[in-house]
Amino acid sequence: MTDLEATALCARAMGMRPFKEYPLGNYPEQDGTYEIRGDVVYHLHGNARGGYNRYDYDPFTDDAQMAELVKKFRLELTCGLNDIWICSNRGTTDYEHGDSRDLNRAVVMCAARMQAAKEAKEAK
């Protein structure tokens, strides 16, 4: 799984819907969506002028966004031997985990795997 795929899975896990391009002049509600441009995921928020602002959604580098994933999935974090972070959802029947020297990466990969498993199960 690439970092971009993992980020998009985490965006969906946090309730963001994929942004869709619409014909000129047809602008449905886009607040709370995400858009992928190149290798960046943007979270769209409505503004007071009736337009939309784009914010980077990158829980690999943003600690607050990573912490939201920990809270949402009630993830368990442990720092093991050699400073390897282990992130898991041990309290569930569908066990997933992520491990890395980087805490954010461990959390994002665990959450992305959980979301991918959920989407696969829903697609059946």
C-alpha positions, 0 to 999 in steps of 0.5 A: 500500500502506498502512502497516498493510498493509506492517506486516502483510506484514513480520510475516508475513515475520518468521514471525508467523502471523495470529491467529484468534479462536476460540470461548470456551474453545478456545485453540490455540497463539497464541505467534508470531502477530500481531493487527490491532486498529484501526490497530495490529499486535500481536505475541503472546508467551506468558508464564509464567502461560500467557497472552499478552502483546501487543507493538506490532509497528511496524518503521516506528518500532522500529529493532530490528524494522527491523534484523531485516528488513534481516538477514532479507532481506539488504537493501542500504542506500545514502544517496543525494542529498538524504539519500534512503535507498535500500533494495534486494535487488539480489542477487536475481532479483526486484528490489524497492526502497524509498526515503524520507528515513526509513530505517525507511520505506525498509526496511519498504516494500522488505521488504513489497514482497518479501513481497507478491511472494513471497505472490503467487508462492505463490498461483499 
